[in-house]
Amino acid sequence: MAEVFAEDSTSAGAMLDDRRVEELSSGRSRGAGIRVVDGKTTGFAHTSDLSEAGLLAAAAAAAAVAQQGGGKVRTVALGPGSIHDRGDRMLPDSVDKARKLDLLRRADEAARAMGDAVSQVQVGCGDSRRRVLIANSDGLLAEDDQVRTRFNVICVANGDTGMQTGHESLARTEGYEIFERYGVEDIARTAAARALVKLSARPAPSGEVPIVLAGGSGGILFHEACGHGLEADHIVKDASVYTGQVGQLVASPLVTLVDDGTVLGEWGNFAFDDEGCAPGRNVLIENGVLTDYMWDWLRARQEGRTSSGNGRRQSYQHLPMVRMTNTYLLAGSENADEIVAQTPSGVYVKKLGGGQVNTATGDFVFGTTEAYLIEDGHITEPLRDANLIGNGPEVLRRIDAVADDFDMTPGTCGKDGQSVPVGCGQATLRITGVTLGGTA
Amino acid sequence: MELATSVVDRAREGEGMEVYVTRGTETEVRAYEGAIESLTSADSSGVGIRVVLGNQVGFAYAGSLDPAVIDATLADARDNARYATPDADVVLAAPDGIAGVDLDLWDERVASTPMDEKIALAIDLERATRAADPRVRQVSSADYSDGRVEVALASTAGIRSTARRTSAFVSVDAIAGEGADTQTGTGFSVGRAPGDLNPEEAMVDAVLRSTRLLGAQKARSGRCTVVFDPRVVSTVLSVVAAALSGEAVVKGRSFFAGRIGESVAHGAVTLVDDPTDVRAYSASSHDGEGLACRRNVLISDGMLRMFVFDTVSARRAKTTSTGSAVRGGYAGTPTAGCRAIVLAPGSKGPEEILATVGDGLYVQSVTGIHSGVNPVSGDFSVGAEGLMIRGGHLAEPVREVTVASTLQRMLQAVVEIGSDLQWLPGLAAGQTLAIADMQLSGD
């Protein structure tokens, strides 16, 4: 198989920090990645030279690796091309830079108005447009035009106990029209409140404790506890704790987990993946039973099946691999407040930070950035930041309650040196025991 | 350099301009089951342009050196400058009279080594790792990679600097299994050329780290002395380095702010940022603004002496640049940061340190550094795996625990600093380090 992935991307960013608009930044990148797969070997070359000569040189470099025997010329009829029309979007180029600065200033003011203890505010606004064209020797031809917009606020609050930070972000696979629906002031206030509340935080407990995760607190639990472990590249190398587990009960029956690149506007949404395959709504775990893994073209071919639309790459300079899109737990039927009320003691996590997993062992960590003690069924004192550690299959079996207050959050997923935008979603849920890495 | 200066020459009257141009090539080989799984070869180049108009700065970059693209990038940077908040501290770096050291970071062998030899390095590494121990049941990746990068920087303020470097790297991920138990370990080796690499060491490290964790259990929660492996120390020092950035300090985002001259660490702690030491993987003769890199003593005998500054953060702090501007390639703008941190070694080797500690936890790797260590508040909480230390020796393996404290307390609670300094990839070297009174969280 031979494939050409051409990409033309532009991006812009604006940053307000320490009350100043520090600088605006604009970036552009254009190039093609050429992949030749022969048996189990992949040859890959990329170039920013899109002339016929440049492309042929890259193709020769990629083919030289993969081809053990002599080369042969085969003419392939491409098409019909799949081009996705996203309808009306407020494209980044059409937005006046002064309007972006207005968003930054409004957020800065709103954050600082939360209290004198808010000692520093950094506001960032960024957008990108990524146009891709993928053609391969199977005759596939696909084009996509992805527009993404993000806005984030980081606050520092200063008090008697030192400094604390609060972070909140909005990120959508849409244009600037998102600011008609989401208020930048709200994002800023959330970030500031998060930093302020931690000024009176006590050290987090240590040891195994029941945890209630708030709806939309990050959903990164599933991303780390099983998402990465369900990526077929780990499976085919027997480097995942979930290898050979299809049809087995791997989680509480309350868990139905879906990876879904089709959710319009979410951060991990696209019309075609980076191998030209349309995304799907893929059920990974249904009522606790593992139903399938996530697949890209290469790993699907090895197993004689089709891609699930999870072949993604950071840019034309990277090889595609199996990646998540928007990964979420279907909502349950319980009431979030009642789940807390029925928890005699534990920790309530309002917001999660990042995480990391070892897919071979299933051990994973994820950080809290806003958490409280639960005492006698009530949310009480705030806690300082800490990491939680657990083993994927064990933790998923310990989920004993799922509420109906589903929400999604955006994130950036790193794997093998490549970053891609992803979404995570979940309703309020309880885990009967996870190890919390506090100091108390 | 000609390209960088030719763009700078286009600066208009009263316009400041800095042009950063980079060109590079890279090779990456991944081996699997005795064959090439993937081989990447590529050239890349890019340009980053900063324009200063009055006291307003704008930035633009492009992943191409095509003249039409550079024109568009320059126009973007000029337009962006109109929107920044005017600030008298925003100026381009000017030559400060300090000459850069001459560092030889370029090795022709990266280009001259035949591809077949590079491929063999990855394939042989995989084969050797699989054969080393019957408990190694999988090698999920065995990689060879190298790169050559050339950088030129020119500005209207009189900066002209060029640098070039090569690098080569092998790494291997081993998965060990025994019964239902699975553990993993990574080994690597870095150098300026393929000939510098020690794949044997990478293999031995990956096998040892994966197999010695077999049978690991959670440990009981409690306070104990923790001995960190050199690789972990390098990672932790990188976070401490973030708090020593003058940029973080002037913006009130460092727990070190306002503490110059105070005791911030145990008296045995001397922390130096020295990019002029050729042994450092990240060694560099010039910083991200083209000023000479220099040896900066940040903490000596436990006392906080200085922060590192780029030109703008230095002006905001009423001081001068310490030659410490760092930038993330052509797409990044300069900011203040450390480049080659070294904690001054002590006199004891790892075994002696274990003997001194007696009982505690030896941590061979940590997870969740980004989610669990905060350079603003100093809160520290990471996932850890390693071995218990009993009677001065390594004992049973431990997994799925966390160790926690604050960076402030950890710096004061240093018990022993190892003599086994290792030059590692990244921005800090590392050695064995023992820290008292950390909270171990497990069962």
Interface residues (C-beta under 8 A of the other chain):
Chain A: A14 D17 D18 R19 R20 V21 E22 E23 L24 S25 S26 G27 R28 S29 R30 G31 K40 T41 T42 G43 F44 A45 H46 T47 S48 A61 V65 K97 A98 L101 S119 Q120 Q122 V156 N158 G162 M163 Q164 T165 K198 A204 S206 G207 E208 H234 K237 D238 A239 V241 Q317 L319 G353 G354 G355 Q356 N358 A360 T361 D363 F364 V365 F366 G367 R384 D385 A386 N387 I389 G390 N391 T435 L436 G437 G438 T439 A440
Chain B: Y32 E33 A35 I36 E37 S38 L39 T40 S41 A42 D43 S44 S45 R50 V57 G58 F59 A60 Y61 A62 G63 S64 D66 V69 A72 T73 D76 A77 D79 N80 A81 Y83 A84 T85 D87 R137 Q138 S140 I175 T182 Q183 T184 K218 S221 V250 K251 G252 R253 F255 A331 T333 T367 G368 H370 S371 G372 N374 V376 S377 G378 D379 S381 V382 G383 E385 R399 E400 V401 T402 V403 A404 S405 T406 Q439 L440 S441 G442 D443
